[in-house]
């Protein structure tokens, strides 16, 4: 059984290389000797207080976000600092349009204390990965035991990292209750799809940007799910011949879609916030609301 008791790691246990992401190639200072030193550099020579994380939560409740609050399932979501805002890129394939349109600072994300909490989580993950994963699994387990029905968990709220693979590799995933279902968005074609990790379903939607439309169409042809951002209040019925469903209705919609070979499904999203003024092509201006064929 999964133990909820956490063992605080020692400094000597910190890995010099992180399996998720690579350190920045260029820095204003000399290369750091270890992740621990890198953390001190990124936080202005301040140490992370691990004891604070014994009471602080990594996961946020779905009802704190306007979209996940509409979900049909109780939801937990993990927010980190996106792209390279922490000094390490956790969204490796993010395009310029995606970064410019990121809703990281939308809603509660505009508050200084929320931003700081997300930074702390990001640095904790980078420097103390096994502790982070163990605490993450413990939180999911505790929430699942309190939940009647399914618990939906989105671990990449503002990142694009292989959390499920790492939880599985470390042996934590098998101990998480079977009423948990996972879902995510990704810009990695190899990660998109519907998977079963033992008793856990994991649905990963490919996220289209101005640089990967060909990959998006290939994913749809395979029978996958692709998220596309459109400008305006009315979504097209089809995008390049593929059915568009309203992704703004709820965030966990992808868990209930049933695409098939040659009949992928497009999750249509309306541009919001900074994305309304995006001009690089990340947001699509449709030529038709019947079958929009813009994006290539």
N, C-alpha and C positions, 0 to 999 in steps of 0.2 A: 504494500500500500504506500501511497505517496505521503511522506512526512511533511507537515506544514512547518516544522521547526527548521530554521535556516542557520547555517554555519557561516559566520562572517569570514571571508577569505583573508589570508595574510598577504602582505605586499609581495612576498617571495613567490606567491602563486599566480601573479599577474603575468599574462602572456606578452611577449615582446611583439608578436605579430597577431593580428586579429583575423579570424577566419571569415568574417562577414565582408569587410571592406579593406581597401588598401589605404595607407596613410597618404596624405597629400604629397605630390611629387616636389612641389616648391613651397618653401616656407620662408618667412622673413628672418628666422633665426636658424642656428645650426641644427641639423637633424637630431632629434631626441634619442636618447639611449634606450628608452622603453616606452610602452604605453603610459605607464605611471607618470613619467616625466612629461609626456605629451599632454596628459590631462592637466597637469599643473600649468603648463604653458597656455592651453586653451582657456583655462579659467582664471588667468591672471595670477598665476603662482599660488592659487588657493587649493587646498586639499579637499577632496570629497569626503563628507562626513557619512560614512556607511551606516552609522547607528541611526541616522535619521530615516533611512530607508526601511528599517525594521517596522516602522509604523506607517510610513507613507505608502500609497498605492501606486503601482505602475499603470494599472488599467483604469480608464475612465468609464463611467456609466453611459450607455447609449443615449439616455434622455438629456444629456448635456449638449448634444449636437442636434441642430434642427432637422437634419435628414435622418440620422439613425434613430431619432425619437419616434419616427413614423414606422419603424420596423414592426413586423408582426411577432418577432421573437424578442425576448430580453436580450440586450446586446452589451458587450464589453469591447472597448477599443483602445489601442495603444497609440499614443501620440509622442513622436520624437521631434527633434529639430530637423526639418527637411533639407534636401540637397546638401550643399556644403556650408550651411550656416553655422555648423558646430566646429568647422575646421576639417571634418572628415565627411566625404560625400556618401550619404545613405540612400541616395536616389541616383545611382550611377548612370542610368539611361535617360534622365530627365532632359528634355529639350529646352531651348531658350524660351519658347512659348509657354511650356509647362511651368517653368520656374517663375516667369513673369505673372502667370495666372494663379499661382498657388494660393490656396485659401488658408494657409497656415496661420495667418493673423486675423482671420475672420472670426466674428462672434467673440467668444471668451478668449480666443487666442490673441486678442489685442492687449489683454491685461498683462502687466509686467510680471506678476506672480505666476501666471500660467506659463508664460514664455520661459521663466526661470526654471519652473518645474520640468518642463520638457527638455531643457538643456541638461538638467541634472540626470534625468533618465537616460538621455543619449550618452553622456559621459560614463554613467554607471555601466551601460551595456558595453561600451568600447573597452573599458578598463577591467571590468569584473564580469566577464561573459557568463561563466558557469553560475555564479551567484545570481546574476540577472535572470538566467533561464530557469533556475530553480525557484526563484521568487515568483516569476511569471506563471509557471506551472501550478504553484501553490495557490495563487490568486484565482486562476481559472477554475481549479478544483473546488475551492471554497464557494465561489459564485455558482458553479454548476450544482452543488449539493443543496443550495438554497433555491434553485430554480425548478419550477414545475414546467415540464415540457422542454423544448430545446433552448439552449443558450448559444447565441451566435457570437463569435469572437472574430474581430478584425484586428490583426496584429500590425498591419501596415497602414495606419491611419494617415501618416505623413512620412512614409518611408517606403522602400522597395527592397526588402531584405528577406532571405530564406529562413524565417523564424521557424516554420513548421519542420523543415529539414533538420535544423539544429536541435529542436526539442526532441525530435525522433532519434537523432544520432546520440544524444545524451541520455536517452532512455526515459525521459519524463512523459512523453506523449502517451505511452501505453497505460500510464496510471491515471490519466485525466478521464473523468466519467464519460460514458458513451452518449449522454445527451448534449454534448458540445459539438457544434458544427463550426467550421472555420471558413472565412471568405476573405478575399483580397483583390486589389487591382495591381497590375504589374505592367512594365514596359519591356520585360524580358519575354520574348516569344516562347522560349523553352520552359518557362514557368506557368504559362497560361494553360488552362484546362480544368477538368474535373478529376479529382483523385480520391482514393480511399486509403487512408493510413490506418490500417487495422479497422477499428470500429468508427473512425472519424472521417466524415466527408469534408473535403476541402475544395472549394470552387474559386478559381482564380480567373478574373476577367482581364483580357488584354486591353491596355489603355492606349488609344490612338493619339498621336501627336502630329505635328507638321513634318516630322522626319521619318515616320514609320508607317505611312498609309499602305504601302505594298504588303508589309507584314500583317497589318490589320486585316486586309482583304484575304490574305492566305489563311489566317486564323478563322475567318468566317467561312471560307470554303471548306475547311476541315470540320466545320460544325461547332466552332467555338463561340464564345461570347466576347464582344468588343464594345468598349465604352467610347462614345464619340461626343464631343462638346459642340453644340450648335448655338448660333446667335439668334436671339429673338425669343418670343414667348410660345411659338407654335413649332412643334417638332415635325419633321417630315415623316411620312408613313413608311418610306423605305430609304435606305442609303446604299447605292450601287446594287439595288435589287434585293437587299437583305432587310427583313422586317425590323422596324424600330419600335421599341417599347419605352415607356416613360420611366426613366431611372430616377426621376425626382420624386416619384411617389413614395419610395422607401429605399433604404440602402441595402437591405438584405434580399432584394428582388432576385439577384442572380442565383440564389440558392433554390429558387423555385422554377427557373427556366429550364426548358427541355429542348435544347437545340439538337440538330442531327446532321449527319454528313451532308455537306452541300447546302445546308439550311441553318447557318449560324444566325445568331440574334444580336442586334445592336441595342445596347443600353444608351438611349439618348439622354443627354444632360444639357440643361440650359446654362449658358454662360452667366456667371454671377460675380459680383464684386469686381476685382481688378480685371477679370477675364472679359468683361464686357467691352473693354477698350483694346483687347489684344489684336495685333495686326500681322503677326508672323505666320498665321495659318493654323495655329493650334485650335482656334475657334473657327468653325465652318460657317460661311455665309451661303446658304443653299440657293441653287438656281431653280429648284422646284420643291414644293412641299408634298408632292406625290412620290417621286423617286429622285432624291437629291444625288447628284453625281459630281460632287466637288470635294477636293481633298488630295488628289494625286498631283 
